[in-house]
Amino acid sequence: MTTITDVTVHDVRFPTAASGDGSDAINRGDYSATYVELSTDDGPTGAGFTFTNGRGNEITCAAVRALRHHVVGRTVQEIAAEPVAFWRSLVADVQLRWLGPEKGVIHMATGALVNAVWDLRAKLAGKPMWRYLAELPTDELVANVDFRHITDALTADEAAAILDKGRDGLADRLALLERDGFPSYTTSVGWLGYPDDKVRALTRAAYAQGWRAMKMKVGGPPADDLRRARIIRAEIGPGALLMMDANQVWDVDEAITNMTALAEVDPYWIEEPTHADDILGHARIARAVSELTGGRCRVATGEVAANKVIFKQLLQAEAIGVMQIDACRVAGVNEVLAEILMAAKFGVPICPHAGGVGLCEYVQHLAIFDYLRVGTSLEGRMVEYVDHLHEHFVDPVRTRDGRYLLPTAPGYSATMHPESIATFRFPDGPAWR
């Protein structure tokens, strides 16, 4: 038995705002992580985090401390035997749930702790997270999903049927990934704060490196958005994919108007075109952009979808053509499993949100698991890639020709180098003095 003896949380922040990295229509922050370490009595250290954007990281750190008593003293084996009961002890804390419920700071802090437990589970099994999940028996995977509030969209029996079917051809799919890697797209070329010359140079370099799908930020003055889009399209040609991300800045009618102009450059999707909670607004935009482009453009969202219930409604309302799961916006792997299975039920491809601090490291495992055991197709599936901050992780992502290579180290690729934690810890690390 492996007992969790302590929870340590670090406020780690990187000064990205000064260079414009990560800049979009809403955010100009310093990429940050509420980084959690689970100490054990006789095993490895579990690592997990939730991503934030600078100020406010101290709030998620405080939330982790408020939840730590649900984790300390438990054994990993006990948690694995009753995973939904453990998950509910965090998301349904009788006093803290009021602050959500099941959304926002408390939910993100829960995700950091839950992900750290999954990191421990995979490390103890000696497997990278994607393999650990893909090789779990169907009944164990289903047992990790809390179906409360989503049975009108997905039942346990339906989830089991999807997972059982996912066993067929798994070895062939794995061989393909081992040979070719997992499809990806890059967002590094098109941050909103970059000048035109930098956008052009980065796009040209990315294309030369093998990227054939790229994303740009929109949501500035419409004429500027169209000018920058034309620059990127001219560099990548008509055969590559160009995605757009408005980061929720538009009203519904504004989104439709702006996409009418941007349709000129043949966008593959428009991401977060309006407020993240506006299910009906997303559905209306989805119908409009499909009509504008003859079905070529779709709506993508999910990186700040608060919980599995929001995803359920997006799917039921036919509001999205691409589902963007996030590894730590929701309450960890258990909730992401529910989202992946619902996407399969509704036939919507998953393209995880990444970037940030360590999100690429996290979501590669989820996308690989989805392909191997749930979605079983690469059609319309890509993982976002941003070329920032990977050097701070012990097991960083690796890419080749615009594709993710399979992680091989045990765990969830979430462990940060101790020297990175010490240097960028806020406010006393050398990077902040």
Summary of the structure (lengths in Angstrom):
residues: 433
radius of gyration: 20.5
end to end distance: 42.4
largest distance: 61.1
contacts: 1594
relative contact order: 0.15
helix: 46%
strand: 16%
